[in-house]
Amino acid sequence: MNLTLLWTDIMVWILIFALIGWGWVVSRSPQVKKQWHTIFRSRIAMASAIVLLFYLSFALLDSVHMRHTVQDKSGHAASAEVHYKGEMVSLLDLLFAHTIEHTERTYSAPFATHEYAKSIVVDEKDNVTRQAYLPLKYVNIPAGESEMEDIVRRSLGAIGLGLFVSLILVFLHLLLKGKERFGEKVRYVWRGETELPWRTAYLTFLLLTVTFVWLYVLSYHYHVLGTDKVGGDVFYQSLKSIRTGVLIGILTTLVMLPVSIVLGISAGFFGGWIDDIIQYIYTTLNSIPGVLLIAAAVLVMQVMMDNHPQWFETTLERSDLRLLFLIMILGVTSWTGLCRLLRAETLKISQVEFVTAAKAFGVSKWKIIFRHIMPNLMHIILISVVLDFSGLVLAEAVLSYVGVGVDPTMYSWGNMINQARLEMAREPMVWWSLFSAFIFMFILVLAANLLSDRVQTVLDPRNKS
Amino acid sequence: MLAYILRRILYAIPILIGVNLITFVLFFMINSPDDMARAQLGAKQVTPQMIEAWKVEKGYDKPLFLNPKATGVEKISDTLFMQESLKLFAFDFGFSDANRDIGSDIKERMGPSLAIALPTFFIALVTNISLALLLVLFRGSVLDTSMMVIAVMIMSISGLFYIIAGQVLFSKVWHWVPISGYEPGWSAVKFVILPVIIGVFAGMGAGVRWYRSIFLEQMNQDYVRTARAKGLSEISVLFKHVLKNGMLPILTGVVVVIPSLFMGSLVMESFFGIPGLGSYTIDAINSQDFAIVKAMVFLGSVLYIVGLILTDISYTLFDPRVKLS
């Protein structure tokens, strides 16, 4: 095993550490701390945040890639060269090694024991062909038990395990939090008398963990969300898609933020020809329809990647590079909105007394920007970051459908939906791929939307009436 | 007024040149015509002669920005960039890879695109505004809060699901409308009705929330208080004052998209097999037909700029305070 990080892995971890650092800096300012406190006083915001963290943890789990070292066939332990297998696996893949190995032949419904369509079998005895539902290869029900009994028995065990694990985590968190006695803390949380709605947070966490553990344990014995056309497990695919969706949502913001902040503030603060040029750039970029600009850029990039096959060793690296390009292109096309907002706000703040006073005292321009202007723009930046996230996750699906999204070999909800489109025409319908993509996406986007609503109501000064 | 419009149109020219420059850099500089030829001709064993022939056939055999062989003005004008831009400015889009005239293709496909885009736009506008007014009238009530929750949910579902679910329910299970296709004339209605309904519904969440927030902002203004103090009923306050004053922010968001309706919707048209400009673009993207994509990018930008100018003009018509100068 050898740790090998992809480009997007590196970016996502940098972003996480930057976020933690920013959180630490921010938590020292009592004013900002109070604002966040107000945001999370809403039960919906708390639950949404837990859901988002849950998704994020899967994305991070899937963002640590490594390569298997190949055992030398001759058995020499200390061979001079270490060979790596071509394929890279992430921590999530290790967790799901059993589902990756156990692929079926074709479609099967969730929890099914047999394939979804009849196949032609040759009867050995009288040498005639007949049609039959073939049993799935990797679903074995112990003798003497019906399928229902087996599922119920295993489910009870799994749910018990899930409850046990999540309760331990919740108690650990309770132990480390606050200074009161443990029993008191439990009582306050139980009655919902804490200042922040911890009860909701714990319940959301409990629900998510139990559901996941239940599905995960059963995935050793069944295909819990069915299998796709080539027999791949849909549950595993849906989980892998989390990384794609979350990465597009947060990394695009990372690409876009510096550009829009620098250009927006310079345009608003310096004015004159700088303002003219920046306005010209964003009007021009804005006037090209977004999807078309992305499509054009992705097409061009595809030709470029086809002409330079030496850039990547494995298909995973290729699809990763394409994801990176897509993120950058999305960043280039989406900075204009925030830039315009920041320009307008900077113009407004530059006229306020405290800035003119600072100017009159001869405070340097950079100091004015960092001390006086930036802090007053924070709420706009934050609101737009949370607002953009859900839009980007949804955009990924549309772009993948159009054919200019992520690589077709990459797991993503867009690719799943794209595939499902043809499956709906089958008889009987193959609904589970679409259904899983729908559920996974819906929960993520809904949580993001609800949280961004709350952030907006709390941070937007216009709402204080 | 006329002078103002004229100046706005002149202002559009540098923007269009910028758009041209961006598309040119995208299509000709990141990948040189040689790369494109290799990608188009496909095979690995492409000879330099074949590439040259392809470039001559497409008219891509000139230098990019500067022609060292030419003299005088031709040094700049006899280049690929000038040739491509001038053609676009004259709305001469050239020929696609399948050797069809792109200009006439676009004209032909505008009709079906509008047949979907126009009804979707107007029905959505009317339903969203009336729903928003209704919610503002009953603000704070159970109706308001529950509708807002539903709106967030509608927003959180990808548009693709609405299309697939609509097709499965209305076409496959209930057989109310054909699943896809298009016919010109009045018989188009049965093909158009489902995409329009889905389009209106998918945009409803975001739309209603936006209009509601605009109207709510107006509700906090002083003139509303005055109107109430005069003894006007809540309904007449809403329709006579709030709706009128809310029109201004609505105009900025709405007028700008009207010209872009010509472009059609990529996803909707390709799902329902409607031969409009949206599906035209998607087909071009899938077959990597750069000439068509380039033409659509230019057309889209022109329409967007027209939309911006229309927005400014509509301001002067609706808001007497705005004086164009």
Interface residues (C-beta under 8 A of the other chain):
Chain A: Y280 I281 T283 T284 L285 N286 S287 I288 P289 V291 L292 L293 A295 A296 A297 L299 V300 M301 Q302 V303 M304 D306 N307 S390 L394 A397 V398 Y401 V402 G403 V404 W413 I417 A420 R421 M424 A425 M429 L434 F438 M441 F442 V445 L446 N449 L450 D453 R462 S465
Chain B: P14 I15 G18 V19 I22 T23 L26 F27 I30 N31 D35 M36 R38 A39 V152 M153 M155 S156 I157 S158 G159 L160 F161 I164 Q167 V168 K172 E217 N220 S260 M263 L266 V267 F271 T281 I282 I285 N286 Q288 F290 V293 K294 M296 V297 G300 S301 Y304 I305 L308
